[in-house]
Amino acid sequence: MSARRPTPSPATPTAARARSRLSRWVLVSALVLACAGLTLVTAPVEAAPAPEQPAESVTAGAAAYQRFCGVCHNNDGSGIPGTGVEAGPDLRGLPVAYVDLVIRTARMPIVHRPVGAVEEELTDAQRVAVVDWMTDAFELEGGIPEVAAGDPGRGQPLWLTNCAPCHSAAGNGGISADGTIAPEVTDVDATGIVEALRVGPFEMPRFGDEVLSEQDAADIAAYVQELSDAETTPLGLSDIGRVYGGAFTGLLALAMVGALLVVARNGRRPAVGPEEAQAGETEETEDTRQ
């Protein structure tokens, strides 16, 4: 007689319990990772508080203006006509946010050694002193905006609609439809982003309250900070932007669904008692002997 193929032995109760524990572990791990991913991409980003600036006197602000700005804008702020590097527009009556923005982003002063402009960028203390002095001396209008806590989730679609066509979706700059070069903005702080929205520096259009509310502007600023800040979470994950974070969360959701399927599959398998396990071993032994 030909020997029959041995029948696989049913799983023992110990193996079933181990498989059940493994399934629960997989499910719990997937749930934890999914919750971590959702927290990663949905937590609102609060505007960082402005750093404290050293006190500067009015005299220091006037001296800084004459040294860094007057060479192109005249000591009285009336400007120097022309198109050369040494020419500069009239500064009198400009918005405070405009003046602060161009210095904050290092667009000014312009380095041109033949006319005496040699500084590449002012320090924060110098910027504060110059802007404070100019506000009084040249009757600048308004003030520097206070940026509220923003939600990058709300800021993303606002950014894509109003800003990305020129500055790109990633904020790394580009060229607008009319050929104007739009700079990178990922290195601009939240205050600078809101200032730019409100004053429309250079060729950029101005976005007033009727277009973007204060909260809208704060949300856009929060989204830009999310693009530029790659902060590591306690789980070792990097906050690399809401678009990539959404994709990551989707993968976690798929992992959780897979874990649920594993649990459901194991749950359908009948439990094996000691008698049935012993019977299976006996049948296998008899078949092997034949």
Wavefront OBJ file of the C-alpha trace (Angstrom):
o trace
v 0.000 0.000 0.000
v 1.179 3.431 -0.819
v 1.565 5.755 2.122
v -0.877 8.630 2.231
v 0.424 12.197 2.471
v 0.473 13.234 6.130
v -2.349 15.512 7.097
v -1.066 18.809 8.571
v -1.667 18.967 12.260
v -4.177 21.616 13.393
v -2.773 24.447 15.411
v -2.530 23.833 19.142
v -4.253 26.137 21.647
v -0.854 27.627 22.516
v -0.197 28.539 18.879
v -3.686 30.016 18.531
v -3.155 32.197 21.586
v 0.236 33.365 20.265
v -1.333 34.200 16.911
v -4.090 36.135 18.670
v -1.562 38.104 20.732
v 0.438 38.898 17.577
v -2.703 40.151 15.814
v -3.598 42.415 18.738
v -0.035 43.767 18.806
v -0.136 44.546 15.065
v -3.503 46.291 15.443
v -2.393 48.413 18.408
v 0.845 49.399 16.652
v -1.029 50.451 13.523
v -3.484 52.526 15.571
v -0.647 54.280 17.430
v 1.182 55.099 14.190
v -1.989 56.360 12.527
v -2.784 58.639 15.469
v 0.784 59.946 15.439
v 0.524 60.694 11.728
v -2.763 62.542 12.150
v -1.286 64.588 14.989
v 1.730 65.366 12.828
v -0.273 66.905 10.001
v -3.213 68.479 11.810
v -1.654 70.282 14.761
v -1.980 74.069 14.340
v 1.257 75.996 14.157
v 1.406 78.975 16.458
v 3.344 82.025 15.389
v 6.700 82.198 17.118
v 6.981 85.130 19.519
v 9.114 87.978 18.263
v 12.579 87.926 19.834
v 13.334 90.628 22.326
v 15.398 93.400 20.799
v 18.091 95.402 22.543
v 17.031 98.948 23.327
v 18.350 101.485 20.838
v 18.165 105.236 21.212
v 16.624 107.603 18.688
v 20.111 108.941 18.044
v 21.315 105.437 17.163
v 18.429 105.049 14.703
v 19.250 108.356 12.993
v 22.911 107.422 12.722
v 22.068 104.012 11.298
v 19.766 105.576 8.704
v 22.413 108.046 7.559
v 24.985 105.280 7.308
v 22.904 102.612 5.573
v 20.006 104.379 3.830
v 20.679 108.059 3.306
v 23.183 107.457 0.527
v 20.308 106.414 -1.774
v 17.256 108.031 -0.167
v 18.728 111.337 1.067
v 19.038 112.192 4.736
v 15.547 113.715 4.726
v 13.993 110.643 3.035
v 13.045 112.599 -0.102
v 14.821 110.124 -2.364
v 17.337 110.504 -5.189
v 15.890 110.547 -8.720
v 17.324 108.457 -11.499
v 17.691 104.821 -12.446
v 21.190 104.056 -11.183
v 22.123 102.000 -8.153
v 22.476 105.126 -6.064
v 18.924 106.276 -6.909
v 16.217 105.592 -4.357
v 12.501 106.423 -4.012
v 10.911 108.880 -1.627
v 10.356 107.182 1.734
v 8.146 109.807 3.344
v 4.655 108.593 4.211
v 5.301 104.947 3.325
v 3.723 102.164 5.428
v 5.847 101.148 8.392
v 5.350 97.495 7.413
v 6.814 98.172 3.956
v 9.996 99.724 5.328
v 10.364 97.011 7.961
v 9.795 94.251 5.399
v 12.491 95.288 2.923
v 15.028 95.508 5.746
v 13.794 92.324 7.472
v 14.204 90.319 4.260
v 17.581 91.940 3.415
v 16.241 93.506 0.223
v 17.699 96.700 1.614
v 20.303 98.084 1.929
v 21.807 97.472 -1.503
v 25.529 96.835 -1.562
v 27.267 99.244 -3.947
v 30.727 100.236 -2.742
v 31.345 103.150 -5.189
v 28.554 105.153 -3.497
v 29.411 104.017 0.028
v 26.766 101.306 0.505
v 28.745 98.425 1.936
v 26.479 96.675 4.442
v 24.818 93.489 3.201
v 22.264 93.135 5.997
v 21.281 95.011 9.127
v 20.997 93.279 12.469
v 17.595 93.037 14.137
v 18.602 95.757 16.595
v 19.662 98.066 13.768
v 16.445 97.378 11.866
v 14.287 98.206 14.879
v 16.233 101.420 15.544
v 16.060 102.597 11.926
v 12.353 101.837 11.525
v 11.503 103.546 14.824
v 13.425 106.664 13.852
v 12.001 106.776 10.317
v 8.449 106.365 11.655
v 8.737 109.689 13.456
v 11.064 111.511 11.074
v 9.264 110.616 7.832
v 5.731 110.203 9.199
v 5.416 106.581 8.173
v 1.902 105.140 8.301
v 0.492 102.220 10.253
v 2.619 99.750 12.148
v 4.121 96.283 12.126
v 1.334 93.653 12.160
v 0.882 91.327 15.102
v 0.524 87.803 13.748
v -1.969 85.548 15.523
v -1.678 81.771 15.818
v -2.351 80.221 12.429
v -3.606 76.885 11.132
v -1.385 75.547 8.303
v -4.218 73.257 7.205
v -6.348 76.296 6.343
v -3.311 78.133 5.049
v -2.413 75.566 2.417
v -5.337 76.145 0.022
v -5.061 79.912 0.572
v -1.381 79.754 -0.317
v -1.966 77.592 -3.387
v -4.678 79.956 -4.639
v -3.115 83.348 -3.935
v 0.653 82.863 -3.679
v 1.828 79.645 -5.352
v 1.233 80.885 -8.935
v 4.276 83.170 -8.462
v 6.234 81.741 -5.524
v 5.553 78.030 -6.347
v 3.730 75.509 -4.202
v 6.875 74.855 -2.162
v 7.603 78.553 -1.646
v 10.996 78.380 -3.331
v 10.294 81.141 -5.848
v 9.477 81.298 -9.533
v 8.471 83.555 -12.380
v 5.031 85.119 -12.652
v 2.954 85.283 -15.833
v 4.344 88.717 -16.758
v 7.951 87.571 -16.344
v 8.505 89.062 -12.884
v 10.850 87.032 -10.703
v 9.230 86.052 -7.408
v 11.716 85.363 -4.574
v 11.898 82.370 -2.284
v 9.923 82.930 0.919
v 10.691 79.873 3.042
v 13.340 81.873 4.920
v 10.921 84.696 5.788
v 9.392 84.707 9.275
v 5.656 84.912 9.963
v 5.709 88.690 10.475
v 7.466 89.211 7.149
v 4.925 87.017 5.329
v 1.980 89.005 6.697
v 3.756 92.318 5.964
v 4.255 91.252 2.347
v 0.596 90.277 1.996
v -0.566 93.632 3.334
v 1.786 96.055 1.550
v 2.543 94.228 -1.711
v 6.257 95.035 -2.013
v 7.751 95.839 -5.414
v 5.758 94.030 -8.150
v 3.739 91.892 -5.750
v 0.003 92.707 -5.497
v -1.424 93.891 -2.206
v -3.916 91.639 -0.388
v -6.229 93.745 1.754
v -8.659 92.654 4.436
v -11.381 92.332 1.819
v -9.364 89.550 0.153
v -7.571 87.918 3.075
v -8.700 88.394 6.658
v -6.254 88.637 9.564
v -6.825 84.956 10.286
v -6.309 84.060 6.617
v -2.982 85.895 6.618
v -1.942 84.160 9.853
v -2.891 80.770 8.388
v -0.796 81.427 5.273
v 2.153 82.468 7.435
v 1.771 79.270 9.487
v 1.784 77.174 6.320
v 4.945 78.874 5.043
v 6.620 78.197 8.386
v 5.585 74.563 8.055
v 7.243 74.446 4.642
v 10.491 75.828 6.021
v 10.619 74.219 9.491
v 11.651 70.555 9.468
v 11.171 69.884 13.163
v 11.531 66.320 14.393
v 8.660 64.848 16.397
v 9.100 62.609 19.483
v 8.594 59.597 17.190
v 11.518 60.702 15.028
v 9.312 61.844 12.165
v 9.891 65.084 10.320
v 7.193 67.653 9.746
v 7.954 68.176 6.054
v 4.753 69.829 4.972
v 1.067 69.070 4.996
v 1.016 67.632 1.479
v 3.655 65.006 2.279
v 2.221 64.513 5.742
v -1.180 63.714 4.228
v 0.375 61.055 2.019
v 2.170 59.595 5.033
v -1.079 59.447 6.994
v -2.715 57.671 4.063
v -0.041 54.972 4.186
v -0.608 54.583 7.906
v -4.332 54.182 7.295
v -3.616 51.403 4.779
v -1.401 49.692 7.359
v -4.218 49.864 9.896
v -6.701 48.358 7.408
v -4.228 45.537 6.733
v -3.928 44.880 10.448
v -7.722 44.715 10.770
v -7.864 42.173 7.932
v -5.258 40.014 9.696
v -7.284 40.117 12.907
v -10.509 39.272 11.056
v -8.860 36.343 9.260
v -7.486 34.879 12.457
v -10.816 35.387 14.171
v -12.560 33.101 11.657
v -10.290 30.148 12.431
v -11.995 27.669 14.837
v -10.415 27.102 18.195
v -8.707 23.699 18.590
v -9.152 21.838 21.867
v -6.722 19.357 23.413
v -8.738 16.307 22.284
v -8.836 17.432 18.655
v -5.135 18.221 18.670
v -4.373 14.730 20.065
v -6.649 13.097 17.464
v -4.844 14.905 14.675
v -1.462 13.702 15.902
v -2.757 10.088 16.144
v -4.175 10.167 12.594
v -0.909 11.514 11.223
v 1.055 8.741 12.940
v -1.218 5.969 11.547
v -1.071 7.336 8.001
v 2.725 7.422 8.144
v 2.893 3.793 9.268
v 0.674 2.625 6.385
l 1 2 3 4 5 6 7 8 9 10 11 12 13 14 15 16 17 18 19 20 21 22 23 24 25 26 27 28 29 30 31 32 33 34 35 36 37 38 39 40 41 42 43 44 45 46 47 48 49 50 51 52 53 54 55 56 57 58 59 60 61 62 63 64 65 66 67 68 69 70 71 72 73 74 75 76 77 78 79 80 81 82 83 84 85 86 87 88 89 90 91 92 93 94 95 96 97 98 99 100 101 102 103 104 105 106 107 108 109 110 111 112 113 114 115 116 117 118 119 120 121 122 123 124 125 126 127 128 129 130 131 132 133 134 135 136 137 138 139 140 141 142 143 144 145 146 147 148 149 150 151 152 153 154 155 156 157 158 159 160 161 162 163 164 165 166 167 168 169 170 171 172 173 174 175 176 177 178 179 180 181 182 183 184 185 186 187 188 189 190 191 192 193 194 195 196 197 198 199 200 201 202 203 204 205 206 207 208 209 210 211 212 213 214 215 216 217 218 219 220 221 222 223 224 225 226 227 228 229 230 231 232 233 234 235 236 237 238 239 240 241 242 243 244 245 246 247 248 249 250 251 252 253 254 255 256 257 258 259 260 261 262 263 264 265 266 267 268 269 270 271 272 273 274 275 276 277 278 279 280 281 282 283 284 285 286 287 288 289 290
